[in-house]
């Protein structure tokens, strides 16, 4: 069981907005550690999408945005496109584990 | 452009030691400012961080694997390696090597990944 909890799946129609949550605890997100988001398209390597809670990597469309509050973080995707269908992972540092942790991943389906 | 490439046996017998190497090209692991990690992903499942090393020689491991994991570097070959002992079927996964950096004062994130290599544990 991961220290960061994500919903297993989310879905939305093209053009809609979806959010993916990442819930942690006082030893990771709640302790002030930053959250980063990765996108893994089918059959490919995970790719950094957002770092430091809300900073988009160069080249990432502004349809993707990240936020963090308390012990949770969220990834929002607006104007859903078929190419956004992928697995998304959050990642942070956990002080009780003295290491990095990933969320369990969320599969985004574009209907 | 820095690239990472994993290499090693694709099949390991139960109870034996899994050994993988990550070759870094286009940049030096000795330059500092980066952590070098191993991450794995069982088929159809999520990502699991295995451990990391810094060029100073310091290492940190996932507590769930710590007793079986060793990460080391070979600066002469610009490589770092993973050894996982006493493997079982549950260790079957795609193994990635990855680089971490921090920008703008934010915490470390994985900015560069190898293509991954599938390791199957089976007799």
Interface residues (C-beta under 8 A of the other chain):
Chain A: X2 X33 X34 X36 X38 X45 X46 X47 X48 X51 X52 X53 X55 X89 X91 X92 X93 X97 X98 X99 X100 X101 X102 X103 X104 X105
Chain B: X37 X45 X46 X47 X48 X49 X51 X52 X60 X61 X62 X63 X96 X100 X103 X104 X106 X107 X108 X109 X110 X111 X113 X114 X115 X116
